[in-house]
Amino acid sequence: MTPTQPTGASVLEAVRAAVPTLRANGREAEERRWLPGDNIRLLDEAGVFRMAVPGRFGGLDLPLAEQFTILEEISRGCGSTGWTAASWVSTAWMITLYPDSAQEEVFAEGTVRVSGGFTPGGTVTPTEGGYLLDGTWRFNTGCRAADWDMLAALLEKPDGSVELVYALVPMDELEIADDWYVSAASATGSSTATAKSVFVPEHRIADGEAAVEGTLTDRWNSGATGRNYGLIGLVMTEAVAVYIGMAQAAFDLFVERLPGRAIAYTNWEDQSRHPLTQLTVAQAENRIAAARALADEVVDLLQRRADAGEYPTTKERATVHGRCGFAIQSLKEAVELLHSVSGASALARSAPFQRFYRDLEGLSLHGMMAPATNLEVHGRALLGLEPDTPVL
């Protein structure tokens, strides 16, 4: 009997059931600086790595809203697992920007994990039938269990100018360094990957500008497919799902431990009775709700444009930056508020709250997701100026 193909609802249900395991594995994941095999297996069996794969290749081809909800739920269990899953899923979606011949290779199994190094850390040199790739890419999230890696590199043109390209390489053709020692999101295993004269056939090299603008050709899914969201908007939006999941987890954990918990060195025997706690909880919950509302607006915008076969305008793309940046800032503030009244016991390594706090703080420093950078892009657009960013 052929197994039943998962649906968005069944993936979400399976992920929700896995949340306690993901959370229980948090300390082990952090100490080993990589995800336990159980975490990856549970997500794989749920169908998470089929979410962005087109239906014609056996994938689920889920709309953005469903992917967002599932990634948020994963992140309620473990921030590092959520971040890694979002990286694999969003980069797998990027494969749909490549020519059909590359898509057929990568999507052959209907499920795939794709990592990426999007800061140009290497070069490609023309050779017969393709290019030779050399370079080093840091912060390569999920590379330890990825099937493929998408790597930004520079191609020198005959006139001396350089062009940004994305080279698609099987993960086993790269070297992975054991150099991921960090204080936050340590279980993402975002190690450094190195290529030494790796041959990349021509159909697995994508022009960087065309990829960002969604104008790559020779692919079956050009135009109004309902899934052409735009590269940067899609990546940022799916990442925000992770921040929301982490903040929601921190909120839930904080509230769960309040009843009957005294405030040290005071006469308050139940912290939940203290007005400061009540104000803090209300402020944090509203910040999380506001961030979720902003994210919903972005998801709706990208889906409407994709359904209409249109690409978001420059102003809309700048708005996506602003909405995502402000959402992350609000989520960071929400968890910082809770942390400020959590008490010293929340610092214990055995307490998941501190891990969500540190992971959210650390990931808010990510170059593409940093609130200040994205709010600047949005502010420039609101004032009629050019966004002044190469990643719109």
BELQUI-V92370 format. One record per residue. N is the residue number from 1. RES is the residue in one small letter. SS is DSSP state (A for helix, B for strand, O for the rest). OMEGA is omega as a letter, one per 30 degrees, with the letter a starting at -180 (NA if undefined). Layout:
n/res/ss/omega
N/RES/SS/OMEGA
N/RES/SS/OMEGA
This chain:
n/res/ss/omega
1/m/O/l
2/t/O/l
3/p/O/l
4/t/O/l
5/q/O/l
6/p/O/l
7/t/O/l
8/g/A/a
9/a/A/a
10/s/A/l
11/v/A/a
12/l/A/l
13/e/A/l
14/a/A/l
15/v/A/l
16/r/A/l
17/a/A/a
18/a/A/a
19/v/A/l
20/p/A/l
21/t/A/l
22/l/A/a
23/r/A/l
24/a/A/a
25/n/O/a
26/g/A/a
27/r/A/l
28/e/A/a
29/a/A/a
30/e/A/a
31/e/A/l
32/r/A/l
33/r/O/l
34/w/O/a
35/l/O/l
36/p/O/l
37/g/A/l
38/d/A/a
39/n/A/a
40/i/A/a
41/r/A/a
42/l/A/l
43/l/A/l
44/d/A/a
45/e/A/l
46/a/A/a
47/g/O/a
48/v/A/a
49/f/A/l
50/r/A/a
51/m/O/a
52/a/O/a
53/v/O/a
54/p/O/a
55/g/A/a
56/r/A/l
57/f/A/l
58/g/O/l
59/g/O/a
60/l/O/l
61/d/O/a
62/l/O/l
63/p/O/a
64/l/A/a
65/a/A/a
66/e/A/l
67/q/A/a
68/f/A/a
69/t/A/a
70/i/A/l
71/l/A/l
72/e/A/a
73/e/A/l
74/i/A/a
75/s/A/l
76/r/A/l
77/g/A/a
78/c/O/a
79/g/A/a
80/s/A/l
81/t/A/l
82/g/A/a
83/w/A/a
84/t/A/l
85/a/A/l
86/a/A/l
87/s/A/l
88/w/A/a
89/v/A/a
90/s/A/l
91/t/A/l
92/a/A/l
93/w/A/a
94/m/A/l
95/i/A/l
96/t/A/l
97/l/A/a
98/y/O/l
99/p/O/a
100/d/A/a
101/s/A/l
102/a/A/l
103/q/A/a
104/e/A/l
105/e/A/a
106/v/A/a
107/f/O/a
108/a/O/a
109/e/O/a
110/g/O/l
111/t/O/a
112/v/O/l
113/r/O/a
114/v/B/l
115/s/B/a
116/g/B/l
117/g/B/a
118/f/B/l
119/t/B/a
120/p/B/a
121/g/B/a
122/g/B/a
123/t/B/l
124/v/B/a
125/t/B/a
126/p/B/l
127/t/B/a
128/e/O/l
129/g/O/a
130/g/B/a
131/y/B/l
132/l/B/a
133/l/B/l
134/d/B/l
135/g/B/a
136/t/B/a
137/w/B/l
138/r/B/l
139/f/B/a
140/n/B/a
141/t/O/l
142/g/O/a
143/c/A/a
144/r/A/l
145/a/A/l
146/a/O/l
147/d/O/a
148/w/B/l
149/d/B/l
150/m/B/a
151/l/B/l
152/a/B/a
153/a/B/a
154/l/B/l
155/l/B/l
156/e/B/a
157/k/O/a
158/p/O/a
159/d/O/l
160/g/O/l
161/s/O/l
162/v/B/a
163/e/B/l
164/l/B/l
165/v/B/l
166/y/B/a
167/a/B/a
168/l/B/a
169/v/B/l
170/p/B/a
171/m/A/a
172/d/A/l
173/e/A/a
174/l/O/l
175/e/B/a
176/i/B/l
177/a/O/l
178/d/O/a
179/d/O/a
180/w/O/l
181/y/O/a
182/v/O/a
183/s/O/l
184/a/O/a
185/a/O/a
186/s/A/a
187/a/A/l
188/t/A/l
189/g/O/a
190/s/O/a
191/s/B/l
192/t/B/l
193/a/B/a
194/t/B/l
195/a/B/l
196/k/B/a
197/s/B/l
198/v/B/l
199/f/B/l
200/v/B/l
201/p/B/a
202/e/A/a
203/h/A/l
204/r/A/l
205/i/B/a
206/a/B/l
207/d/B/a
208/g/A/a
209/e/A/l
210/a/A/l
211/a/A/a
212/v/A/a
213/e/A/l
214/g/O/a
215/t/O/l
216/l/O/a
217/t/O/l
218/d/O/l
219/r/O/a
220/w/O/a
221/n/O/l
222/s/O/l
223/g/O/a
224/a/O/l
225/t/O/a
226/g/O/a
227/r/O/l
228/n/O/a
229/y/O/a
230/g/O/a
231/l/A/a
232/i/A/l
233/g/A/l
234/l/A/a
235/v/A/a
236/m/A/a
237/t/A/l
238/e/A/l
239/a/A/l
240/v/A/l
241/a/A/a
242/v/A/l
243/y/A/l
244/i/A/l
245/g/A/l
246/m/A/a
247/a/A/l
248/q/A/l
249/a/A/l
250/a/A/l
251/f/A/a
252/d/A/a
253/l/A/l
254/f/A/a
255/v/A/a
256/e/A/a
257/r/O/a
258/l/O/a
259/p/O/l
260/g/O/a
261/r/O/a
262/a/O/l
263/i/O/a
264/a/O/l
265/y/O/l
266/t/O/l
267/n/O/l
268/w/O/a
269/e/O/l
270/d/O/a
271/q/A/a
272/s/A/l
273/r/A/a
274/h/O/a
275/p/A/l
276/l/A/l
277/t/A/a
278/q/A/l
279/l/A/a
280/t/A/l
281/v/A/a
282/a/A/l
283/q/A/a
284/a/A/a
285/e/A/a
286/n/A/l
287/r/A/l
288/i/A/l
289/a/A/l
290/a/A/l
291/a/A/l
292/r/A/l
293/a/A/l
294/l/A/l
295/a/A/l
296/d/A/l
297/e/A/l
298/v/A/l
299/v/A/a
300/d/A/l
301/l/A/a
302/l/A/a
303/q/A/l
304/r/A/l
305/r/A/a
306/a/A/l
307/d/A/a
308/a/O/a
309/g/O/a
310/e/O/l
311/y/O/l
312/p/O/l
313/t/O/l
314/t/A/a
315/k/A/l
316/e/A/l
317/r/A/l
318/a/A/l
319/t/A/l
320/v/A/l
321/h/A/a
322/g/A/a
323/r/A/a
324/c/A/l
325/g/A/a
326/f/A/l
327/a/A/a
328/i/A/l
329/q/A/a
330/s/A/l
331/l/A/l
332/k/A/l
333/e/A/a
334/a/A/a
335/v/A/l
336/e/A/l
337/l/A/l
338/l/A/a
339/h/A/a
340/s/A/l
341/v/O/a
342/s/O/a
343/g/O/a
344/a/A/a
345/s/A/l
346/a/A/a
347/l/A/a
348/a/O/l
349/r/O/l
350/s/O/a
351/a/O/a
352/p/A/a
353/f/A/a
354/q/A/l
355/r/A/l
356/f/A/l
357/y/A/a
358/r/A/a
359/d/A/a
360/l/A/l
361/e/A/a
362/g/A/a
363/l/A/l
364/s/O/l
365/l/O/a
366/h/O/a
367/g/O/a
368/m/O/a
369/m/O/a
370/a/O/a
371/p/A/a
372/a/A/a
373/t/A/a
374/n/A/l
375/l/A/l
376/e/A/l
377/v/A/a
378/h/A/a
379/g/A/l
380/r/A/a
381/a/A/l
382/l/A/a
383/l/O/l
384/g/O/l
385/l/O/l
386/e/O/a
387/p/O/l
388/d/O/l
389/t/O/l
390/p/O/a
391/v/O/l
392/l/O/NA
